[in-house]
Amino acid sequence: MRTALLTSLKVLAVDIPLLLILGTSLGWLLAKRNFRGRELLHLLLLLPVVLPPSVLGLYLLMFFGRVSFFHDLGLLFSFPAAAMAPLLPALPIMIQAARSGFASVDERLEDAARTLGDGEAAVFRRVTFPLARRFLLAGLALSSARVLGDFGVTLMVAGNIPGRTQTLPLYIYSCIEALDFALAHAAAVVLTVVGIGCLLLVRRMEGSGRGRLA
């Protein structure tokens, strides 16, 4: 289990910065910019939430296998594939949280900062981001838990290779196949504790938001 846990932590180390950068950027774009096709883009970005893991895995297999650049890199059944696979279903969670957070920021406050001479970067850093921060933290917690718990997509594009692509959910699957329910239970407890911790963090963020409003 130790090796699978280490692999899962490596996946998180890769995906958390990507979730923060991509999710925040896309959420801000959807919340703060009006452009043709915005709702269509929003729909496409949220689509992985409702698609079965087998469908997402199939699309990634086709993408990594048929696009010559990625095929030449040999991404399939490797650690990069294990890191990218859970990012696809987890990213919409971060995007939606970021969009809600940025949409909740009063535009009058941003306009006031602009009248004081702040550029767009300064407005984002000093006004928009701090006011939306609790939404971003909640989204990052939930999307990170989704990354940690991914099974189907990772299995299809990265395989279940111990010490290389075997994360904790895949380790549980292997333990059940071997009828080793004690080890499977131990790994399941780890994932359950992480999930509960993420939910408690989200609840705390919601509570702090209500406290400020009061």
Contacts in CASP RR format, 6 or more apart in sequence:
PFRMAT RR
TARGET T0000
AUTHOR 0000-0000-0000
METHOD contacts of the structure
MODEL  1
MRTALLTSLKVLAVDIPLLLILGTSLGWLLAKRNFRGRELLHLLLLLPVV
LPPSVLGLYLLMFFGRVSFFHDLGLLFSFPAAAMAPLLPALPIMIQAARS
GFASVDERLEDAARTLGDGEAAVFRRVTFPLARRFLLAGLALSSARVLGD
FGVTLMVAGNIPGRTQTLPLYIYSCIEALDFALAHAAAVVLTVVGIGCLL
LVRRMEGSGRGRLA
1 168 0 8 1.000
1 171 0 8 1.000
1 183 0 8 1.000
1 186 0 8 1.000
1 187 0 8 1.000
1 190 0 8 1.000
3 162 0 8 1.000
3 163 0 8 1.000
3 166 0 8 1.000
4 162 0 8 1.000
4 163 0 8 1.000
4 166 0 8 1.000
4 167 0 8 1.000
4 168 0 8 1.000
4 170 0 8 1.000
4 171 0 8 1.000
4 187 0 8 1.000
5 168 0 8 1.000
5 187 0 8 1.000
5 190 0 8 1.000
7 79 0 8 1.000
7 82 0 8 1.000
7 163 0 8 1.000
7 164 0 8 1.000
7 165 0 8 1.000
7 166 0 8 1.000
7 167 0 8 1.000
8 148 0 8 1.000
8 167 0 8 1.000
8 168 0 8 1.000
10 79 0 8 1.000
10 83 0 8 1.000
11 82 0 8 1.000
11 83 0 8 1.000
11 86 0 8 1.000
11 147 0 8 1.000
11 148 0 8 1.000
11 167 0 8 1.000
12 144 0 8 1.000
12 147 0 8 1.000
12 148 0 8 1.000
14 83 0 8 1.000
15 83 0 8 1.000
15 86 0 8 1.000
15 87 0 8 1.000
15 90 0 8 1.000
15 144 0 8 1.000
15 147 0 8 1.000
16 140 0 8 1.000
16 144 0 8 1.000
16 147 0 8 1.000
18 87 0 8 1.000
18 91 0 8 1.000
19 87 0 8 1.000
19 90 0 8 1.000
19 91 0 8 1.000
19 94 0 8 1.000
19 140 0 8 1.000
19 143 0 8 1.000
19 144 0 8 1.000
19 147 0 8 1.000
20 94 0 8 1.000
20 136 0 8 1.000
20 140 0 8 1.000
22 91 0 8 1.000
22 94 0 8 1.000
22 95 0 8 1.000
23 91 0 8 1.000
23 94 0 8 1.000
23 95 0 8 1.000
23 98 0 8 1.000
24 94 0 8 1.000
24 98 0 8 1.000
24 136 0 8 1.000
26 45 0 8 1.000
26 95 0 8 1.000
26 98 0 8 1.000
26 99 0 8 1.000
27 95 0 8 1.000
27 96 0 8 1.000
27 98 0 8 1.000
27 99 0 8 1.000
27 102 0 8 1.000
28 98 0 8 1.000
28 99 0 8 1.000
28 102 0 8 1.000
28 124 0 8 1.000
28 128 0 8 1.000
30 38 0 8 1.000
30 41 0 8 1.000
30 42 0 8 1.000
30 45 0 8 1.000
30 95 0 8 1.000
30 99 0 8 1.000
31 98 0 8 1.000
31 99 0 8 1.000
31 100 0 8 1.000
31 101 0 8 1.000
31 102 0 8 1.000
31 103 0 8 1.000
32 102 0 8 1.000
32 128 0 8 1.000
42 99 0 8 1.000
45 91 0 8 1.000
45 92 0 8 1.000
45 95 0 8 1.000
46 92 0 8 1.000
46 95 0 8 1.000
46 96 0 8 1.000
47 92 0 8 1.000
48 56 0 8 1.000
48 88 0 8 1.000
48 89 0 8 1.000
48 91 0 8 1.000
48 92 0 8 1.000
49 89 0 8 1.000
49 92 0 8 1.000
49 93 0 8 1.000
53 89 0 8 1.000
53 150 0 8 1.000
53 151 0 8 1.000
53 152 0 8 1.000
53 153 0 8 1.000
53 156 0 8 1.000
54 152 0 8 1.000
54 156 0 8 1.000
56 88 0 8 1.000
56 89 0 8 1.000
56 153 0 8 1.000
57 85 0 8 1.000
57 152 0 8 1.000
57 153 0 8 1.000
57 156 0 8 1.000
57 157 0 8 1.000
58 156 0 8 1.000
60 81 0 8 1.000
60 84 0 8 1.000
60 85 0 8 1.000
60 88 0 8 1.000
60 153 0 8 1.000
60 156 0 8 1.000
60 157 0 8 1.000
61 76 0 8 1.000
61 156 0 8 1.000
61 157 0 8 1.000
63 70 0 8 1.000
64 70 0 8 1.000
64 71 0 8 1.000
64 74 0 8 1.000
64 75 0 8 1.000
64 76 0 8 1.000
64 81 0 8 1.000
64 157 0 8 1.000
65 71 0 8 1.000
65 76 0 8 1.000
73 80 0 8 1.000
75 81 0 8 1.000
75 84 0 8 1.000
76 157 0 8 1.000
76 158 0 8 1.000
77 157 0 8 1.000
77 158 0 8 1.000
77 159 0 8 1.000
77 161 0 8 1.000
77 165 0 8 1.000
78 158 0 8 1.000
78 164 0 8 1.000
78 165 0 8 1.000
79 158 0 8 1.000
79 164 0 8 1.000
79 165 0 8 1.000
81 154 0 8 1.000
81 157 0 8 1.000
81 158 0 8 1.000
81 159 0 8 1.000
81 165 0 8 1.000
82 154 0 8 1.000
82 158 0 8 1.000
82 159 0 8 1.000
82 164 0 8 1.000
82 165 0 8 1.000
82 167 0 8 1.000
84 157 0 8 1.000
85 150 0 8 1.000
85 153 0 8 1.000
85 154 0 8 1.000
85 156 0 8 1.000
85 157 0 8 1.000
85 158 0 8 1.000
86 146 0 8 1.000
86 147 0 8 1.000
86 148 0 8 1.000
86 149 0 8 1.000
86 150 0 8 1.000
86 153 0 8 1.000
86 154 0 8 1.000
87 147 0 8 1.000
88 153 0 8 1.000
89 146 0 8 1.000
89 150 0 8 1.000
89 153 0 8 1.000
90 143 0 8 1.000
90 144 0 8 1.000
90 146 0 8 1.000
90 147 0 8 1.000
90 150 0 8 1.000
91 143 0 8 1.000
93 139 0 8 1.000
93 142 0 8 1.000
93 143 0 8 1.000
93 146 0 8 1.000
94 139 0 8 1.000
94 140 0 8 1.000
94 142 0 8 1.000
94 143 0 8 1.000
96 139 0 8 1.000
97 135 0 8 1.000
97 136 0 8 1.000
97 138 0 8 1.000
97 139 0 8 1.000
97 140 0 8 1.000
97 142 0 8 1.000
97 143 0 8 1.000
98 132 0 8 1.000
98 135 0 8 1.000
98 136 0 8 1.000
98 139 0 8 1.000
100 135 0 8 1.000
101 131 0 8 1.000
101 132 0 8 1.000
101 135 0 8 1.000
101 136 0 8 1.000
102 128 0 8 1.000
102 132 0 8 1.000
102 135 0 8 1.000
104 131 0 8 1.000
104 132 0 8 1.000
104 135 0 8 1.000
105 127 0 8 1.000
105 128 0 8 1.000
105 131 0 8 1.000
105 132 0 8 1.000
106 131 0 8 1.000
109 127 0 8 1.000
109 131 0 8 1.000
110 123 0 8 1.000
110 127 0 8 1.000
110 128 0 8 1.000
113 122 0 8 1.000
113 123 0 8 1.000
113 126 0 8 1.000
113 127 0 8 1.000
114 123 0 8 1.000
118 126 0 8 1.000
118 127 0 8 1.000
129 136 0 8 1.000
134 205 0 8 1.000
134 206 0 8 1.000
134 208 0 8 1.000
134 209 0 8 1.000
135 205 0 8 1.000
137 201 0 8 1.000
137 205 0 8 1.000
138 201 0 8 1.000
138 202 0 8 1.000
138 205 0 8 1.000
138 206 0 8 1.000
139 202 0 8 1.000
141 197 0 8 1.000
141 198 0 8 1.000
141 201 0 8 1.000
141 202 0 8 1.000
142 198 0 8 1.000
142 202 0 8 1.000
144 198 0 8 1.000
145 194 0 8 1.000
145 195 0 8 1.000
145 198 0 8 1.000
148 167 0 8 1.000
148 168 0 8 1.000
148 191 0 8 1.000
148 194 0 8 1.000
149 167 0 8 1.000
149 168 0 8 1.000
149 169 0 8 1.000
149 191 0 8 1.000
150 167 0 8 1.000
150 169 0 8 1.000
151 169 0 8 1.000
151 170 0 8 1.000
151 173 0 8 1.000
154 165 0 8 1.000
154 167 0 8 1.000
154 169 0 8 1.000
154 170 0 8 1.000
155 170 0 8 1.000
155 173 0 8 1.000
158 165 0 8 1.000
159 165 0 8 1.000
159 170 0 8 1.000
160 166 0 8 1.000
160 170 0 8 1.000
160 173 0 8 1.000
160 174 0 8 1.000
162 174 0 8 1.000
166 174 0 8 1.000
168 187 0 8 1.000
168 190 0 8 1.000
168 191 0 8 1.000
169 191 0 8 1.000
171 183 0 8 1.000
171 187 0 8 1.000
172 184 0 8 1.000
172 187 0 8 1.000
172 188 0 8 1.000
172 191 0 8 1.000
175 181 0 8 1.000
175 183 0 8 1.000
175 184 0 8 1.000
175 187 0 8 1.000
176 184 0 8 1.000
END
